[in-house]
């Protein structure tokens, strides 16, 4: 072994320029591969959108699919496993836009993240389900149970806290935080009694008989906002036409999906890694449940959300000054929506 090492040392001393050239060439190769993988050879602008695989964020996979070819802008959907991970990616500008859970946007804003809410995702897609063997029929039947929500900064947590207060059940229901992809298996394994989440995660246990429906979110909170779209103010100021294209395309995707449920379910299932029939079940059970056309962010709605968060001691202040920017949604062209490609029609070139 010492003999072999001495040979290597002698070679390195005899040909130092060759060693340096090899190292330099290696770094050039790695850099080229990195650039290639991250730009995917695109010569057009690429907008990276973070999202979680829920129906409120259906725009993300639809925009990705519609813009793959023959579109002046490439909308690239980046799937995350948690909202906290997505928020960090937005902070560090790994993504330009984030379909994020609504109350978390208020927290980020108050923490100094210079973001703006520009679009509201599809509504009425959240469901509270309970383990079948509990035979729960009303909310008060959850006394003593453990119920999961996506995170404490979620509308689901706020809705639960309000229902607990209204029913006089303080400290009689245990609320835990859990990433949505883990909820169905936790309930099936018996480690959860119930969970409140955006679809299709509730449908996973409903469709296959592991849970019972306790309530749809709209029964306790009409026009419930689950997720919304935020962008950095700096990007908004630098590229307002691109932000307009993003918001308009997201809004148009909802109108298209409303008339093409099966095709939308097929596309989403490919991005989400979920069975197509499960996604379509979530989109149509019951029919006409999902609201696609209330996408404009409104100051009064977001203010009510902030007020609730303060009431339940989730934030110290209910100030959301400057957070809501509705002009892109107001200016969106919603005409001539027919095939999938029409979602990204009339974008700036």
DADA-V158926 format. One record per pair of residues at least 4 apart in sequence whose C-alpha atoms are under 6 Angstrom apart, sorted by the first residue. I is the first residue (numbers start at 1). J is the second residue. If there is no record, write none. Layout:
BEGIN
{{I:J} {I:J}}
END
This chain:
BEGIN
{{12:16} {21:25} {35:39} {36:40} {44:73} {45:73} {46:74} {46:75} {47:75} {47:76} {48:76} {48:95} {48:96} {49:76} {49:77} {49:78} {49:95} {49:97} {49:98} {50:78} {50:79} {50:98} {51:79} {51:99} {52:79} {52:80} {53:272} {54:198} {54:199} {55:199} {56:121} {56:122} {57:121} {59:63} {59:250} {59:253} {60:77} {61:268} {62:66} {63:67} {63:75} {64:75} {64:76} {64:77} {66:340} {66:341} {67:71} {67:74} {72:349} {89:94} {90:95} {97:230} {97:231} {98:229} {98:230} {99:228} {99:229} {100:227} {100:228} {101:226} {101:227} {102:226} {102:227} {102:228} {103:153} {103:154} {104:153} {108:113} {109:113} {114:232} {114:233} {115:231} {115:232} {115:233} {116:230} {116:231} {116:323} {116:324} {117:229} {117:230} {117:324} {117:325} {118:229} {118:230} {118:325} {118:326} {119:228} {119:229} {119:295} {119:296} {119:297} {120:228} {120:295} {120:296} {120:297} {121:227} {121:228} {122:291} {122:292} {123:225} {123:290} {123:291} {124:218} {124:290} {125:198} {125:199} {125:290} {126:197} {126:198} {126:199} {126:217} {127:196} {127:197} {127:216} {127:217} {128:195} {128:196} {128:214} {128:215} {129:194} {129:195} {129:212} {129:213} {129:214} {130:193} {130:194} {130:211} {130:212} {131:193} {131:194} {131:211} {132:210} {132:211} {132:212} {136:141} {143:172} {143:173} {144:172} {144:173} {145:173} {145:193} {146:174} {146:175} {146:192} {146:193} {147:175} {147:193} {147:194} {147:195} {148:175} {148:176} {148:177} {148:195} {149:157} {149:177} {149:196} {150:177} {150:178} {150:179} {150:180} {151:177} {152:157} {155:159} {164:169} {164:170} {184:205} {186:191} {186:192} {187:191} {187:192} {200:282} {203:207} {203:282} {205:209} {205:210} {205:211} {206:211} {217:221} {218:222} {235:239} {236:240} {244:248} {244:328} {245:249} {245:347} {248:332} {249:343} {249:344} {252:343} {253:343} {254:292} {257:261} {257:264} {265:269} {265:276} {265:279} {265:280} {266:276} {268:272} {269:273} {269:274} {269:275} {269:276} {277:281} {281:285} {296:329} {297:326} {299:303} {306:318} {307:318} {309:314} {309:315} {310:314} {310:315} {310:318} {337:342} {338:342}}
END
